[in-house]
Amino acid sequence: MAQLVTRIDDSLLGAVDALVDREIVSSRSDAVRRALEAYVDRVKRDLIGEALVVGYSRIPPDDDLWSDRDTARMITEEPW
């Protein structure tokens, strides 16, 4: 496992230490690891969203693919 060294301001360190004190995270490293995982996941999701927008802009969905009539018929045919 790799190790990162970084500098943060005192107020952020205090906030992280408060999370540790309240046992929300197990350590400073755990807090940083969770934050980085969340950030990387958020960026990945944003990039996927952007790619979807580009794709739909290039080839818009066919609104006539499912008409309201067809959708209503499928719902009434469901055995629920």
C-alpha positions in Angstrom: 0.0 0.0 0.0 1.4 3.4 -0.9 1.7 6.3 1.5 0.9 9.9 0.8 2.3 12.9 2.6 0.3 16.2 2.4 -0.2 19.4 4.3 -3.6 20.7 5.4 -4.5 23.8 7.4 -5.2 23.6 11.1 -9.0 24.0 10.9 -9.3 21.0 8.5 -7.0 19.0 10.7 -9.3 19.9 13.7 -12.3 18.8 11.8 -10.7 15.5 10.9 -9.6 15.0 14.5 -13.2 15.6 15.6 -14.4 12.9 13.3 -11.8 10.5 14.9 -12.8 11.6 18.4 -16.5 10.9 17.6 -15.5 7.5 16.1 -17.0 8.4 12.7 -13.6 7.3 11.2 -11.0 5.2 12.9 -8.0 7.4 12.2 -6.8 10.4 10.2 -5.7 8.0 7.5 -9.1 6.5 7.4 -10.7 9.9 7.0 -8.3 10.8 4.1 -8.8 7.5 2.4 -12.6 7.7 2.6 -12.5 11.3 1.3 -10.3 10.4 -1.6 -12.4 7.3 -2.5 -15.6 9.5 -2.4 -13.9 12.2 -4.6 -12.6 9.7 -7.2 -16.1 8.1 -7.3 -17.8 11.5 -7.7 -15.4 12.4 -10.6 -16.0 9.1 -12.3 -19.8 9.6 -12.1 -19.5 13.1 -13.4 -17.4 11.9 -16.4 -20.0 9.2 -17.1 -22.8 11.8 -16.9 -20.9 14.0 -19.3 -20.4 11.1 -21.7 -24.1 10.3 -21.6 -25.0 13.9 -22.4 -22.6 13.9 -25.4 -24.0 10.6 -26.6 -27.6 11.8 -26.4 -26.7 15.1 -28.0 -25.1 13.2 -30.9 -27.9 10.7 -31.2 -31.1 11.9 -29.5 -33.4 9.2 -28.2 -36.4 8.3 -30.3 -39.4 9.7 -28.4 -41.7 7.6 -30.5 -40.0 4.4 -29.4 -42.5 3.9 -26.5 -45.8 5.7 -27.0 -48.0 6.4 -24.0 -50.6 4.0 -25.4 -48.1 1.2 -25.6 -46.8 1.9 -22.1 -50.3 1.9 -20.7 -51.1 -1.4 -22.4 -47.9 -3.1 -21.0 -48.8 -1.9 -17.5 -52.3 -3.2 -17.7 -51.1 -6.5 -19.0 -48.7 -7.0 -16.0 -50.0 -9.7 -13.6 -49.6 -7.7 -10.4 
